[in-house]
Amino acid sequence: MSGSISGYEPLVSILTPAYNHEKYVSVFLDSILAQTYTNFELIIVDDCSTDNTTSIIEQYKDERIHFFRNDFNRGMNGNLNIAFSKAKGKYIAILASDDFLEPQYLEGMLAFFEQHKDFAVVYPKIQKVDEAGKLIPNQQDYKISGERFQMLKSFFYYGNGMGSPGMMLNRKYAEKVFPLDEGIQQHQDFIIHIQLLLQADCGFLDIPLVDYRIPTDCNNHLSSNDKKAFKRIEIETPFALDYFVKGIKSVSLLQQIFCKDIEAFGEPTEETIPYFLARLALSKPENRLLSLWGFRTLIAFLNQKGNMELLHSLYGFDYKTFSKLSEQVHLLDYYLEKQEQEFVQSSSWKITKPLRKLKEML
């Protein structure tokens, strides 16, 4: 099949940020042009690459490729915002210029949307490849799947468990997500997932359609998260969780996501939804960032005139209750101390005790 899905030929806009991918971008572009479905536009925005990425892209003369270069470095979200502002398609695909696609990617994604026209997003199955494009053995697709409300609940309590390579959005829902926050780096896809699933259902394809490139070191070991990534997670998690407050405006949606979890805190009203989200967050003290966000959200809610009186009249909430809730918040020092205690009690610490004694003597 080429060019149509049962006679239905919607335009697909593929948004691609590019930066220093001279080793991979030609493979990416070739995979786009090899698609069995042909009614697409590729909007690729280069973020001031310092290698030969731009010259390689410019060699491709296909009229469906629209190439733009930034005047200064804007980051991934900035690039995607520029690309989306130029997109005309009914469906929006997000793809990085170092990944590549199976030929049936567009055809398979559109066939799903044809059967689920009111879905917000569909996620393809991802197969992980190394820098040479070879499949990495024993690597499972890391996205979660399930019913949208269960997924939102999992996002809230445990963070992002789903990838974004190759995700395709229904434009009418994407317009409520864009423009993306340009100050966000690590949680870019997490925030998109939250916003989309708060609007409508999502779908998953079981056939691998996206080849997701995982960098490896010189010994062919998969690269792990570095300290910078963990710092960004620490900084950006509150901004991601804020989208639950922004997006949950009805009691019915709150109840659909959290079900019986909210019963311990009373009967919610539209005015008290932020309070319930804060209490739900504080009910998980083992998630340090979540509980800290919960207490700060509660502070912000109480700082609004009349809310303390409102909570007292509805739930008997008072300042003593508020003050006691701070005990459910653990800062980083608590966790570092806990890790140190666990290490001191570990077998490795006991085994190395003679070496530490020797070091003290020397």
Contacts in CASP RR format, 6 or more apart in sequence:
PFRMAT RR
TARGET T0000
AUTHOR 0000-0000-0000
METHOD contacts of the structure
MODEL  1
MSGSISGYEPLVSILTPAYNHEKYVSVFLDSILAQTYTNFELIIVDDCST
DNTTSIIEQYKDERIHFFRNDFNRGMNGNLNIAFSKAKGKYIAILASDDF
LEPQYLEGMLAFFEQHKDFAVVYPKIQKVDEAGKLIPNQQDYKISGERFQ
MLKSFFYYGNGMGSPGMMLNRKYAEKVFPLDEGIQQHQDFIIHIQLLLQA
DCGFLDIPLVDYRIPTDCNNHLSSNDKKAFKRIEIETPFALDYFVKGIKS
VSLLQQIFCKDIEAFGEPTEETIPYFLARLALSKPENRLLSLWGFRTLIA
FLNQKGNMELLHSLYGFDYKTFSKLSEQVHLLDYYLEKQEQEFVQSSSWK
ITKPLRKLKEML
1 36 0 8 1.000
1 37 0 8 1.000
1 107 0 8 1.000
2 36 0 8 1.000
2 37 0 8 1.000
2 38 0 8 1.000
3 9 0 8 1.000
3 36 0 8 1.000
3 37 0 8 1.000
3 38 0 8 1.000
3 39 0 8 1.000
4 37 0 8 1.000
4 39 0 8 1.000
5 37 0 8 1.000
5 107 0 8 1.000
5 110 0 8 1.000
5 111 0 8 1.000
5 114 0 8 1.000
6 114 0 8 1.000
8 110 0 8 1.000
8 114 0 8 1.000
9 39 0 8 1.000
10 39 0 8 1.000
10 89 0 8 1.000
10 90 0 8 1.000
10 91 0 8 1.000
10 110 0 8 1.000
11 39 0 8 1.000
11 40 0 8 1.000
11 41 0 8 1.000
11 88 0 8 1.000
11 89 0 8 1.000
11 90 0 8 1.000
11 91 0 8 1.000
12 37 0 8 1.000
12 39 0 8 1.000
12 40 0 8 1.000
12 41 0 8 1.000
12 89 0 8 1.000
12 90 0 8 1.000
12 91 0 8 1.000
12 92 0 8 1.000
12 93 0 8 1.000
12 106 0 8 1.000
12 109 0 8 1.000
12 110 0 8 1.000
12 168 0 8 1.000
13 40 0 8 1.000
13 41 0 8 1.000
13 43 0 8 1.000
13 83 0 8 1.000
13 84 0 8 1.000
13 87 0 8 1.000
13 88 0 8 1.000
13 89 0 8 1.000
13 91 0 8 1.000
13 92 0 8 1.000
13 93 0 8 1.000
14 32 0 8 1.000
14 40 0 8 1.000
14 41 0 8 1.000
14 42 0 8 1.000
14 43 0 8 1.000
14 93 0 8 1.000
14 94 0 8 1.000
14 95 0 8 1.000
15 43 0 8 1.000
15 80 0 8 1.000
15 83 0 8 1.000
15 84 0 8 1.000
15 87 0 8 1.000
15 92 0 8 1.000
15 93 0 8 1.000
15 94 0 8 1.000
15 95 0 8 1.000
16 28 0 8 1.000
16 42 0 8 1.000
16 43 0 8 1.000
16 44 0 8 1.000
16 45 0 8 1.000
16 83 0 8 1.000
16 94 0 8 1.000
16 95 0 8 1.000
16 96 0 8 1.000
16 97 0 8 1.000
17 44 0 8 1.000
17 45 0 8 1.000
17 47 0 8 1.000
17 75 0 8 1.000
17 76 0 8 1.000
17 78 0 8 1.000
17 79 0 8 1.000
17 80 0 8 1.000
17 83 0 8 1.000
17 96 0 8 1.000
17 97 0 8 1.000
18 25 0 8 1.000
18 44 0 8 1.000
18 45 0 8 1.000
18 46 0 8 1.000
18 47 0 8 1.000
18 49 0 8 1.000
18 53 0 8 1.000
18 57 0 8 1.000
18 79 0 8 1.000
18 97 0 8 1.000
19 46 0 8 1.000
19 47 0 8 1.000
19 48 0 8 1.000
19 49 0 8 1.000
19 53 0 8 1.000
19 75 0 8 1.000
19 97 0 8 1.000
20 49 0 8 1.000
20 50 0 8 1.000
20 51 0 8 1.000
20 53 0 8 1.000
21 28 0 8 1.000
21 49 0 8 1.000
21 51 0 8 1.000
21 53 0 8 1.000
21 97 0 8 1.000
21 98 0 8 1.000
22 49 0 8 1.000
22 51 0 8 1.000
22 52 0 8 1.000
22 53 0 8 1.000
22 56 0 8 1.000
23 98 0 8 1.000
23 131 0 8 1.000
24 97 0 8 1.000
24 98 0 8 1.000
24 99 0 8 1.000
24 100 0 8 1.000
24 213 0 8 1.000
25 53 0 8 1.000
25 56 0 8 1.000
25 57 0 8 1.000
25 97 0 8 1.000
25 98 0 8 1.000
26 56 0 8 1.000
27 100 0 8 1.000
27 133 0 8 1.000
28 95 0 8 1.000
28 96 0 8 1.000
28 97 0 8 1.000
28 98 0 8 1.000
28 99 0 8 1.000
28 100 0 8 1.000
28 101 0 8 1.000
29 42 0 8 1.000
29 57 0 8 1.000
29 60 0 8 1.000
29 65 0 8 1.000
30 100 0 8 1.000
31 100 0 8 1.000
31 101 0 8 1.000
31 102 0 8 1.000
31 103 0 8 1.000
31 105 0 8 1.000
31 211 0 8 1.000
32 40 0 8 1.000
32 42 0 8 1.000
32 65 0 8 1.000
32 101 0 8 1.000
33 60 0 8 1.000
33 62 0 8 1.000
34 103 0 8 1.000
35 101 0 8 1.000
35 103 0 8 1.000
35 104 0 8 1.000
35 105 0 8 1.000
35 106 0 8 1.000
35 107 0 8 1.000
36 103 0 8 1.000
36 104 0 8 1.000
36 106 0 8 1.000
36 107 0 8 1.000
37 106 0 8 1.000
37 107 0 8 1.000
37 108 0 8 1.000
37 110 0 8 1.000
40 64 0 8 1.000
40 106 0 8 1.000
41 64 0 8 1.000
41 65 0 8 1.000
41 66 0 8 1.000
41 87 0 8 1.000
41 88 0 8 1.000
41 89 0 8 1.000
42 64 0 8 1.000
42 65 0 8 1.000
42 66 0 8 1.000
43 66 0 8 1.000
43 68 0 8 1.000
43 83 0 8 1.000
43 86 0 8 1.000
43 87 0 8 1.000
44 57 0 8 1.000
44 65 0 8 1.000
44 66 0 8 1.000
44 67 0 8 1.000
44 68 0 8 1.000
44 83 0 8 1.000
44 97 0 8 1.000
45 67 0 8 1.000
45 68 0 8 1.000
45 69 0 8 1.000
45 70 0 8 1.000
45 79 0 8 1.000
45 80 0 8 1.000
45 82 0 8 1.000
45 83 0 8 1.000
46 53 0 8 1.000
46 54 0 8 1.000
46 57 0 8 1.000
46 67 0 8 1.000
46 68 0 8 1.000
46 69 0 8 1.000
46 70 0 8 1.000
47 70 0 8 1.000
47 73 0 8 1.000
47 74 0 8 1.000
47 75 0 8 1.000
47 76 0 8 1.000
47 79 0 8 1.000
48 69 0 8 1.000
48 70 0 8 1.000
48 71 0 8 1.000
48 72 0 8 1.000
48 73 0 8 1.000
53 97 0 8 1.000
54 67 0 8 1.000
54 69 0 8 1.000
57 65 0 8 1.000
57 67 0 8 1.000
58 67 0 8 1.000
66 86 0 8 1.000
68 82 0 8 1.000
68 83 0 8 1.000
68 86 0 8 1.000
70 79 0 8 1.000
70 82 0 8 1.000
74 82 0 8 1.000
74 182 0 8 1.000
75 182 0 8 1.000
75 185 0 8 1.000
76 185 0 8 1.000
76 188 0 8 1.000
77 180 0 8 1.000
77 181 0 8 1.000
77 182 0 8 1.000
77 183 0 8 1.000
77 184 0 8 1.000
77 185 0 8 1.000
77 188 0 8 1.000
78 179 0 8 1.000
78 180 0 8 1.000
78 182 0 8 1.000
80 94 0 8 1.000
80 178 0 8 1.000
80 180 0 8 1.000
81 178 0 8 1.000
81 179 0 8 1.000
81 180 0 8 1.000
81 182 0 8 1.000
84 92 0 8 1.000
84 174 0 8 1.000
84 178 0 8 1.000
84 179 0 8 1.000
85 179 0 8 1.000
89 171 0 8 1.000
90 170 0 8 1.000
90 171 0 8 1.000
91 109 0 8 1.000
91 110 0 8 1.000
91 113 0 8 1.000
91 168 0 8 1.000
91 169 0 8 1.000
91 170 0 8 1.000
91 171 0 8 1.000
92 168 0 8 1.000
92 169 0 8 1.000
92 170 0 8 1.000
92 171 0 8 1.000
92 174 0 8 1.000
93 106 0 8 1.000
93 109 0 8 1.000
93 166 0 8 1.000
93 167 0 8 1.000
93 168 0 8 1.000
93 169 0 8 1.000
94 164 0 8 1.000
94 165 0 8 1.000
94 166 0 8 1.000
94 167 0 8 1.000
94 168 0 8 1.000
94 169 0 8 1.000
95 101 0 8 1.000
95 165 0 8 1.000
95 166 0 8 1.000
95 210 0 8 1.000
96 165 0 8 1.000
98 213 0 8 1.000
99 165 0 8 1.000
99 166 0 8 1.000
99 210 0 8 1.000
99 211 0 8 1.000
99 212 0 8 1.000
99 213 0 8 1.000
100 133 0 8 1.000
100 210 0 8 1.000
100 211 0 8 1.000
100 213 0 8 1.000
101 166 0 8 1.000
101 209 0 8 1.000
101 210 0 8 1.000
101 211 0 8 1.000
102 208 0 8 1.000
102 209 0 8 1.000
102 210 0 8 1.000
102 211 0 8 1.000
104 207 0 8 1.000
104 209 0 8 1.000
105 124 0 8 1.000
105 166 0 8 1.000
105 209 0 8 1.000
105 210 0 8 1.000
108 205 0 8 1.000
108 207 0 8 1.000
108 209 0 8 1.000
109 122 0 8 1.000
109 124 0 8 1.000
109 168 0 8 1.000
109 205 0 8 1.000
109 209 0 8 1.000
112 119 0 8 1.000
112 122 0 8 1.000
112 203 0 8 1.000
112 205 0 8 1.000
113 119 0 8 1.000
113 122 0 8 1.000
113 168 0 8 1.000
113 170 0 8 1.000
116 122 0 8 1.000
116 201 0 8 1.000
116 203 0 8 1.000
117 170 0 8 1.000
118 170 0 8 1.000
118 200 0 8 1.000
118 201 0 8 1.000
119 170 0 8 1.000
119 200 0 8 1.000
119 201 0 8 1.000
119 202 0 8 1.000
119 203 0 8 1.000
120 169 0 8 1.000
120 170 0 8 1.000
120 173 0 8 1.000
120 196 0 8 1.000
120 197 0 8 1.000
120 199 0 8 1.000
120 200 0 8 1.000
120 201 0 8 1.000
120 202 0 8 1.000
121 167 0 8 1.000
121 168 0 8 1.000
121 169 0 8 1.000
121 170 0 8 1.000
121 173 0 8 1.000
121 196 0 8 1.000
121 197 0 8 1.000
121 202 0 8 1.000
121 203 0 8 1.000
122 167 0 8 1.000
122 168 0 8 1.000
122 202 0 8 1.000
122 203 0 8 1.000
122 204 0 8 1.000
122 205 0 8 1.000
123 143 0 8 1.000
123 145 0 8 1.000
123 162 0 8 1.000
123 163 0 8 1.000
123 166 0 8 1.000
123 167 0 8 1.000
123 202 0 8 1.000
123 203 0 8 1.000
123 204 0 8 1.000
123 205 0 8 1.000
124 165 0 8 1.000
124 166 0 8 1.000
124 167 0 8 1.000
124 168 0 8 1.000
124 205 0 8 1.000
124 207 0 8 1.000
124 208 0 8 1.000
124 209 0 8 1.000
124 210 0 8 1.000
125 141 0 8 1.000
125 204 0 8 1.000
125 205 0 8 1.000
125 206 0 8 1.000
125 207 0 8 1.000
125 208 0 8 1.000
125 209 0 8 1.000
125 210 0 8 1.000
126 141 0 8 1.000
126 142 0 8 1.000
126 143 0 8 1.000
126 163 0 8 1.000
126 165 0 8 1.000
126 166 0 8 1.000
126 208 0 8 1.000
126 210 0 8 1.000
126 211 0 8 1.000
126 212 0 8 1.000
127 135 0 8 1.000
127 139 0 8 1.000
127 141 0 8 1.000
127 208 0 8 1.000
127 210 0 8 1.000
127 211 0 8 1.000
127 212 0 8 1.000
128 135 0 8 1.000
128 136 0 8 1.000
128 139 0 8 1.000
128 141 0 8 1.000
128 211 0 8 1.000
128 212 0 8 1.000
128 213 0 8 1.000
128 214 0 8 1.000
129 135 0 8 1.000
129 136 0 8 1.000
129 211 0 8 1.000
129 212 0 8 1.000
129 213 0 8 1.000
129 214 0 8 1.000
130 136 0 8 1.000
130 213 0 8 1.000
130 214 0 8 1.000
130 216 0 8 1.000
130 220 0 8 1.000
131 213 0 8 1.000
131 215 0 8 1.000
131 216 0 8 1.000
133 211 0 8 1.000
133 213 0 8 1.000
136 214 0 8 1.000
136 222 0 8 1.000
139 214 0 8 1.000
141 208 0 8 1.000
142 161 0 8 1.000
142 162 0 8 1.000
142 163 0 8 1.000
143 161 0 8 1.000
143 162 0 8 1.000
143 163 0 8 1.000
143 204 0 8 1.000
144 151 0 8 1.000
144 154 0 8 1.000
144 161 0 8 1.000
144 162 0 8 1.000
145 151 0 8 1.000
145 203 0 8 1.000
145 204 0 8 1.000
146 204 0 8 1.000
148 197 0 8 1.000
148 200 0 8 1.000
148 201 0 8 1.000
148 202 0 8 1.000
149 256 0 8 1.000
149 257 0 8 1.000
151 162 0 8 1.000
151 193 0 8 1.000
151 197 0 8 1.000
151 202 0 8 1.000
152 194 0 8 1.000
152 197 0 8 1.000
152 198 0 8 1.000
152 244 0 8 1.000
152 257 0 8 1.000
153 257 0 8 1.000
153 258 0 8 1.000
153 261 0 8 1.000
154 161 0 8 1.000
155 161 0 8 1.000
155 190 0 8 1.000
155 193 0 8 1.000
155 194 0 8 1.000
155 197 0 8 1.000
156 241 0 8 1.000
156 244 0 8 1.000
156 257 0 8 1.000
156 258 0 8 1.000
156 277 0 8 1.000
156 280 0 8 1.000
156 281 0 8 1.000
156 290 0 8 1.000
157 284 0 8 1.000
157 287 0 8 1.000
157 290 0 8 1.000
158 287 0 8 1.000
159 190 0 8 1.000
159 237 0 8 1.000
159 240 0 8 1.000
160 187 0 8 1.000
160 189 0 8 1.000
160 190 0 8 1.000
160 193 0 8 1.000
160 240 0 8 1.000
162 189 0 8 1.000
162 193 0 8 1.000
163 189 0 8 1.000
164 188 0 8 1.000
164 189 0 8 1.000
164 192 0 8 1.000
164 193 0 8 1.000
165 210 0 8 1.000
165 212 0 8 1.000
166 209 0 8 1.000
166 210 0 8 1.000
167 189 0 8 1.000
167 192 0 8 1.000
169 177 0 8 1.000
169 196 0 8 1.000
170 200 0 8 1.000
173 196 0 8 1.000
173 199 0 8 1.000
173 200 0 8 1.000
176 195 0 8 1.000
176 199 0 8 1.000
177 192 0 8 1.000
177 195 0 8 1.000
177 196 0 8 1.000
180 188 0 8 1.000
180 191 0 8 1.000
180 192 0 8 1.000
181 188 0 8 1.000
181 191 0 8 1.000
181 239 0 8 1.000
184 191 0 8 1.000
184 236 0 8 1.000
184 239 0 8 1.000
184 240 0 8 1.000
185 232 0 8 1.000
185 236 0 8 1.000
186 229 0 8 1.000
186 232 0 8 1.000
186 233 0 8 1.000
186 236 0 8 1.000
187 232 0 8 1.000
187 233 0 8 1.000
187 236 0 8 1.000
187 237 0 8 1.000
187 239 0 8 1.000
187 240 0 8 1.000
190 240 0 8 1.000
191 239 0 8 1.000
191 240 0 8 1.000
191 243 0 8 1.000
194 240 0 8 1.000
194 243 0 8 1.000
194 244 0 8 1.000
195 243 0 8 1.000
195 247 0 8 1.000
196 202 0 8 1.000
198 243 0 8 1.000
198 244 0 8 1.000
198 247 0 8 1.000
198 248 0 8 1.000
198 253 0 8 1.000
214 222 0 8 1.000
214 223 0 8 1.000
215 222 0 8 1.000
215 223 0 8 1.000
216 222 0 8 1.000
216 223 0 8 1.000
217 223 0 8 1.000
233 289 0 8 1.000
234 289 0 8 1.000
237 289 0 8 1.000
237 290 0 8 1.000
237 293 0 8 1.000
238 289 0 8 1.000
238 292 0 8 1.000
238 293 0 8 1.000
238 296 0 8 1.000
241 281 0 8 1.000
241 290 0 8 1.000
241 293 0 8 1.000
241 294 0 8 1.000
241 297 0 8 1.000
244 277 0 8 1.000
245 273 0 8 1.000
245 274 0 8 1.000
245 277 0 8 1.000
245 297 0 8 1.000
248 254 0 8 1.000
248 257 0 8 1.000
248 273 0 8 1.000
248 277 0 8 1.000
249 270 0 8 1.000
249 273 0 8 1.000
250 270 0 8 1.000
251 268 0 8 1.000
251 269 0 8 1.000
251 270 0 8 1.000
251 273 0 8 1.000
254 262 0 8 1.000
254 268 0 8 1.000
254 273 0 8 1.000
254 276 0 8 1.000
254 277 0 8 1.000
255 262 0 8 1.000
255 268 0 8 1.000
258 276 0 8 1.000
258 280 0 8 1.000
261 280 0 8 1.000
261 283 0 8 1.000
262 268 0 8 1.000
262 276 0 8 1.000
262 280 0 8 1.000
264 279 0 8 1.000
264 283 0 8 1.000
265 275 0 8 1.000
265 276 0 8 1.000
265 279 0 8 1.000
265 280 0 8 1.000
265 315 0 8 1.000
266 314 0 8 1.000
266 315 0 8 1.000
267 314 0 8 1.000
268 276 0 8 1.000
269 314 0 8 1.000
271 310 0 8 1.000
272 310 0 8 1.000
272 311 0 8 1.000
272 314 0 8 1.000
274 297 0 8 1.000
274 300 0 8 1.000
274 301 0 8 1.000
275 298 0 8 1.000
275 301 0 8 1.000
275 307 0 8 1.000
275 311 0 8 1.000
277 294 0 8 1.000
277 297 0 8 1.000
278 294 0 8 1.000
278 295 0 8 1.000
278 297 0 8 1.000
278 298 0 8 1.000
278 301 0 8 1.000
279 298 0 8 1.000
281 287 0 8 1.000
281 290 0 8 1.000
281 291 0 8 1.000
281 293 0 8 1.000
281 294 0 8 1.000
281 295 0 8 1.000
281 297 0 8 1.000
282 291 0 8 1.000
282 294 0 8 1.000
282 295 0 8 1.000
282 298 0 8 1.000
282 325 0 8 1.000
282 328 0 8 1.000
282 329 0 8 1.000
283 328 0 8 1.000
284 290 0 8 1.000
284 291 0 8 1.000
285 291 0 8 1.000
285 328 0 8 1.000
285 329 0 8 1.000
285 330 0 8 1.000
288 330 0 8 1.000
288 331 0 8 1.000
288 332 0 8 1.000
288 334 0 8 1.000
288 335 0 8 1.000
291 328 0 8 1.000
291 329 0 8 1.000
291 330 0 8 1.000
292 329 0 8 1.000
292 331 0 8 1.000
295 325 0 8 1.000
295 326 0 8 1.000
295 328 0 8 1.000
295 329 0 8 1.000
298 322 0 8 1.000
298 325 0 8 1.000
301 307 0 8 1.000
302 308 0 8 1.000
302 311 0 8 1.000
302 322 0 8 1.000
308 317 0 8 1.000
308 318 0 8 1.000
308 319 0 8 1.000
311 317 0 8 1.000
312 318 0 8 1.000
343 349 0 8 1.000
END
